[in-house]
Amino acid sequence: MIRTNNNFFLAVSLIAPSVYLLIVLGCSHNLKDEKRFVEVGAEIGIDFVHESGSKGDYFLFETMGAGVAFFDFDRDGWQDIYLVNGFDLSKWSGVYSPLNNAVEDTLGFWVTEGYIPPMRFDGRVDSSVYDLIQELPVEHENKLYRNKKVEFLNVTETVGGGDSGYGMGVTSGDYDNDGFSDLYITNFGKNSLFHNISGNRFTEVAELAGVDDSHWSSSAAFFDAENDGDLDLYVVNYLDVGLENNRICGQAVSAKPIFDHRLLFIPREKRTYCSPRRYNGAPDVLYINNGAGVFEDKTRDHGVFSAYGKGLGISIADYDRDGDSDIFVANDGMRNFYYRNVMEGTFIEEALEVGLAYNGEGQPEAGMGVATADYDYDMDIDLLVTNFSRETNTLYENIGNARFLDRSRNVGLHEGTWLPLGFGTFFFDVDNDADLDLFFANGHVLDRIALQDSTLTYEQANQIFIKEGDRYTDGTEKSGMMHSHLGVSRGAAPGDFDNDGDLDLLVNDIDGPAKLYRNLSKNNHWLMLELVGTKSNRDGIGTELRLKCGEQIQTRWHLGGGSYLSVGDPRIHFGLGDCSKVESLEIKWPSGSNQILTGLKVDQILRIVENN
């Protein structure tokens, strides 16, 4: 129960969209009840094109990037954009042989059936790979775009942040509580931490801060493990894969015995990416912040070490509602992890006990992206995980006290998500009607999948599922997603880039342009909240908010992690439908302090500072 405290400090800033913005973006549509998005990235300055570097050698990491971020790096009230990139892998030629010393035929490859590449226990990428990366040209580096009131400008060269590693994901957080959002970049190789200097410049400090992890990292999340007011960092790592142990996989069409060993012949046109099952996993890392912006690896000390994870997605929230942050990691092809925070950042793994290890049929799934929200409005935090083709995206309903049941079939997600291969995902209110809808970023990992299965495609449409009562229906066609070009989408995040009160969408595609979908829904009321912690971490990550508006009672959390390799707009968004006045907003901060605000006007952006 949140207690009333009348002596709170509330800073309010109202950002109203101008007539000018509506004219610029052509927002004169009469949409009525239509839920529609229009791709506007190229028109307003997002000229980013992802480069996977694929040259036919089939390195598995080519298929997995890349992430996106909405964040306000210069604190001007407008969400800026960060996009993660790879680079031309032919630059690595001569460092390692991509053929694993196999005998190359003019038509294909002979590979030993029982060949197992060398594995390292800790899964770290060879340092010589990282050193070479740093010497490569940076024409395909990550990009930072400043939002100049709905016109974007690439400021990477002047502001920094253009990490030149082979990029995977990105997350943001004010790790030093100085009021400016910093960036953490996950790579194939050493990760990067960009310290934000007063909104003017990013400086790379990963080694100095102790977070230059050299695994093949995927997602990452800032959160406060100990509720001490400092943001800690959880880094999800994927596979023990390097250039030196890249396997040759594909469809064998002939074979012959040599010295009692079987050799398989794979024609060039039959070669493809190896399954992740062919490789060992890599352990995740938990970094604890000492309060001065320096981190220490406390993975083993805090109980989250596993040498066998193949993690891709992460979401951190108070799933058991006991006042601290728990960790969920979606693993590829094996059971998921659920680390319950039992005391001041000490964790116990309980995925099997709470029903999150496997789907409802007791099977492990691909475990790509993670969406987290109270989709059924029972004030418990539910989970959704995107998976492989012919694996439904799985909705785990929290039935209380962090006990979960697979409700995918019950809510209508089974058939519509059966064939697409999902990555980025999130709950969001498409049209501000106070129902939480779903977004899925889709695209296969095998570029030749259609040759193996005519029902599947490499490029796929992204999907929007609309919540109608207790079920979800596929609203992709109506949303406008089908009118955009198909792609191989990975990272995705929601954010209100034009400050008009509805959530827009940012998506990064493999070897394609980034997509920025503007939301044209204008029919309902809304409220957006920017949190500023004082005793809590400045971002307010871990805060619980409960809003009452008419008959509505909605609960939101400021979460750590989510989607896939990406981070969305940190402001908390409520769709309000036709409710025109918020009766009460209860705020429970991670520090334990509580605030109640009453009689709030709708259709505004509020900045709320934690009560001292």
Beta strands, then each sheet from edge to edge (+ up, - down):
strand 1: 37-39
strand 2: 68-71
strand 3: 80-83
strand 4: 103-104
strand 5: 108-112
strand 6: 143-147
strand 7: 152-154
strand 8: 166-173
strand 9: 182-188
strand 10: 192-197
strand 11: 201-204
strand 12: 217-223
strand 13: 232-237
strand 14: 249-250
strand 15: 254-258
strand 16: 261-267
strand 17: 271-272
strand 18: 285-289
strand 19: 295-297
strand 20: 311-317
strand 21: 326-331
strand 22: 337-343
strand 23: 346-349
strand 24: 370-373
strand 25: 382-385
strand 26: 394-398
strand 27: 404-406
strand 28: 422-428
strand 29: 437-442
strand 30: 463-468
strand 31: 471-474
strand 32: 489-495
strand 33: 504-509
strand 34: 515-519
strand 35: 525-532
strand 36: 544-549
strand 37: 552-557
strand 38: 560-561
strand 39: 572-577
strand 40: 581-588
strand 41: 594-601
strand 42: 604-609
sheet 1: 1+ 34- 33+ 32-
sheet 2: 2+ 3- 6+ 7-
sheet 3: 4+ 5- 16+ 15-
sheet 4: 8+ 9- 10+ 11-
sheet 5: 12+ 13- 18+ 19-
sheet 6: 14+ 17-
sheet 7: 23+ 22- 21+ 20- 38+
sheet 8: 24+ 25- 26+ 27-
sheet 9: 28+ 29- 30+ 31-
sheet 10: 39+ 35- 42-
sheet 11: 37+ 36- 40+ 41-
end
